[in-house]
């Protein structure tokens, strides 16, 4: 077995309870808070480097932010490729070469001259994709002018766990997270390029914790790093990121959070914690309106 702390069974002492010799299965996941450039090939090198770093730290899944392929503020139609195109194929190769599952944000062709804001999950037998459902038509920005919306939630399984996918503005819509949880998700992955602005960091922190409580799931929120940490000034109305990637437990507790700079966050997911939260606070079961 690679990296994961698996259920460990040793012959028990004749007078010791068997439970003392059983350890819950956990899965180590890495959130790679990066700062994407305008160049897809350069960003693939970053994906490869961070994937290797995550694998060396024992992670079986590494999650990258929205717009891993290319930063917002660039001609995204020019870089958009289908999921069987060379950029996505190189991500698959990296996953295989490194021996780790990968989630990345990329742009794929949409309708009417628009693109789709897509997440790809691949590696270790996984092949899943999610197109962002809720488009950021807010704060004076209109993502729907350039991006076609997705229609369907998406989940995937790894290491005995089920993961739900969400992108940035999706985090303001609890119904998506509840739908993922009802489809079996114990972990919700939120990949973002969260725009800076007054009160936006507080909202990000609050919303990611709230979605964990809504769905009694882990929320692993991976954002683009803050360009200011590299001395880069973000153009007005261009959501380049604020960092603050976080791992949040199923009762809304912040396990770990990064600051604005690039970095790698490691977290061990314990499905027993999800079971305990759902037994204590059965909001999914008690919901009257769905």
Residue pairs with C-beta under 8 A, 6 or more apart in sequence:
2 60
2 99
3 28
3 55
3 58
3 59
3 60
4 25
4 26
4 27
4 28
4 58
4 60
4 159
5 23
5 25
5 26
5 28
5 268
6 25
7 22
7 23
7 24
7 25
8 21
8 22
8 23
9 21
9 22
10 21
11 21
12 18
12 20
12 21
24 270
24 271
24 272
25 159
25 160
25 271
26 268
26 269
26 270
26 271
27 60
27 61
27 158
27 159
27 160
27 161
27 268
27 269
28 57
28 58
28 59
28 60
28 266
28 267
28 268
28 269
29 59
29 60
29 61
29 62
29 63
29 187
29 220
29 247
29 266
29 267
29 268
29 269
30 50
30 53
30 54
30 57
30 59
30 61
30 62
30 63
30 264
30 265
30 266
31 62
31 63
31 220
31 221
31 222
31 245
31 247
31 258
31 264
31 265
31 267
32 47
32 50
32 51
32 54
32 62
32 63
32 64
32 65
32 222
32 264
33 65
33 222
33 223
33 224
33 225
33 243
33 245
33 258
33 261
33 262
33 263
33 264
33 265
34 43
34 46
34 50
34 64
34 65
34 68
34 224
34 225
34 262
35 71
35 224
35 225
35 227
35 229
35 230
35 232
35 240
35 241
35 262
36 43
36 46
36 65
36 67
36 68
36 69
36 70
36 71
36 193
36 224
37 43
37 70
37 71
38 70
38 71
38 73
38 74
39 70
40 69
40 70
40 79
40 87
43 68
43 69
43 70
44 87
44 90
44 91
44 94
47 64
47 68
47 91
47 94
47 102
47 104
48 94
48 97
48 98
50 62
50 64
50 264
51 62
51 94
51 95
51 98
51 100
51 102
52 98
53 264
54 62
54 100
54 264
54 266
55 62
55 98
55 99
55 100
57 264
57 266
58 266
59 100
59 266
60 100
60 101
60 124
60 158
60 159
61 100
61 101
61 102
61 103
61 158
61 159
61 163
62 100
62 101
62 102
62 103
63 102
63 103
63 189
63 191
63 220
63 222
64 102
64 103
64 104
64 105
64 191
64 222
65 105
65 191
65 192
65 193
65 222
65 223
65 224
65 241
65 245
66 105
66 117
66 119
66 132
66 167
66 168
66 191
66 192
66 193
66 223
66 224
67 105
67 107
67 117
67 193
67 224
68 104
68 105
68 106
69 79
69 87
69 104
69 105
69 106
69 107
70 76
70 79
70 107
71 193
71 224
71 240
72 193
72 238
72 239
72 240
73 234
73 235
73 238
73 240
76 107
76 115
76 146
77 113
77 115
77 146
79 87
79 107
80 107
80 108
80 109
80 115
80 116
81 87
81 88
81 106
81 107
81 108
81 109
82 88
82 108
82 109
83 108
83 118
83 120
83 129
87 106
88 106
88 120
88 122
91 102
91 104
91 106
91 120
91 122
92 122
92 123
94 102
95 101
95 102
95 122
95 123
95 124
96 123
99 124
100 123
100 124
101 121
101 122
101 123
101 124
101 126
101 158
102 120
102 121
102 122
102 123
103 119
103 120
103 121
103 165
103 189
103 191
104 119
104 120
105 117
105 118
105 119
105 167
105 191
105 193
106 118
106 119
106 120
107 115
107 116
107 117
107 118
108 115
108 116
108 118
108 131
109 115
109 116
110 116
110 147
110 148
111 148
112 148
114 145
114 146
114 147
114 148
115 146
115 147
115 148
116 131
116 132
116 147
116 148
116 150
117 131
117 132
117 135
117 143
117 147
117 150
117 167
118 129
118 130
118 131
118 132
118 150
119 129
119 130
119 132
119 154
119 165
119 167
119 189
119 191
120 128
120 129
121 127
121 128
121 129
121 130
121 156
121 163
121 165
122 128
124 158
126 156
126 157
126 158
128 154
128 155
128 156
128 165
129 154
130 150
130 153
130 154
130 165
130 166
130 167
131 148
131 149
131 150
131 151
131 152
132 147
132 149
132 150
132 167
132 168
132 169
132 170
133 149
133 150
133 151
133 152
133 153
133 170
133 173
133 176
134 149
134 169
134 170
134 172
134 173
134 176
135 143
135 144
135 147
135 149
135 169
136 142
136 143
136 168
136 169
136 239
137 143
137 144
138 169
139 195
139 197
139 237
140 237
141 195
141 237
141 239
143 169
153 164
153 165
153 176
153 179
153 180
153 183
154 164
154 165
155 162
155 163
155 164
155 165
155 180
155 183
155 184
155 185
156 162
156 163
156 165
157 163
157 184
160 271
161 186
161 187
161 269
161 271
162 183
162 184
162 185
162 186
162 187
163 185
163 186
163 187
163 188
163 189
164 176
164 177
164 179
164 180
164 181
164 183
164 185
164 187
164 188
164 189
164 215
164 217
165 180
165 189
165 191
166 176
166 177
166 180
166 188
166 189
166 190
166 191
166 211
167 190
167 191
167 192
168 190
168 191
168 192
168 193
168 194
168 239
170 176
170 190
171 190
171 192
171 204
171 207
171 208
171 211
171 221
172 207
174 210
174 211
174 214
174 215
177 188
177 211
177 214
177 215
177 217
177 219
178 214
178 215
178 284
178 287
178 290
180 188
180 215
180 217
181 188
181 215
181 216
181 217
181 284
182 284
185 215
185 217
186 217
186 218
186 250
186 269
186 271
186 274
187 217
187 218
187 219
187 220
187 269
188 211
188 212
188 215
188 217
188 218
188 219
188 220
189 220
189 222
190 208
190 211
190 219
190 220
190 221
190 222
191 222
192 204
192 221
192 222
192 223
192 224
192 241
193 223
193 224
193 239
193 240
193 241
194 200
194 204
194 223
194 224
194 239
194 241
194 242
194 244
195 237
195 238
195 239
195 240
195 242
196 226
196 234
196 239
196 240
196 241
196 242
200 242
201 242
201 244
204 221
204 223
204 242
204 244
205 244
205 246
205 254
205 257
208 219
208 221
208 246
208 248
209 219
209 248
209 252
209 254
210 252
211 217
211 219
212 218
212 219
212 248
212 249
212 250
212 251
212 252
213 251
213 252
213 281
213 283
214 283
215 250
215 284
216 250
216 251
216 274
216 277
216 278
216 281
216 282
216 283
216 284
217 250
217 274
218 247
218 248
218 249
218 250
218 267
218 269
218 273
218 274
219 246
219 247
219 248
220 246
220 247
220 248
220 267
221 244
221 245
221 246
221 247
221 248
222 245
222 265
223 241
223 242
223 243
223 244
223 245
224 240
224 241
224 242
224 243
225 241
225 243
225 260
225 261
225 262
225 263
226 240
226 241
226 242
226 243
226 260
226 261
227 233
227 234
227 240
227 241
228 234
228 260
229 243
229 260
229 261
229 262
232 240
234 240
242 260
243 258
243 259
243 260
243 261
244 257
244 258
244 259
244 260
245 257
245 258
245 263
245 265
246 254
246 255
246 256
246 257
246 258
246 265
247 254
247 255
247 256
247 257
247 265
247 267
248 254
248 255
249 255
249 273
249 277
250 273
250 274
250 276
250 277
250 278
251 277
251 280
251 281
255 267
256 265
256 267
257 265
258 265
278 284
278 285
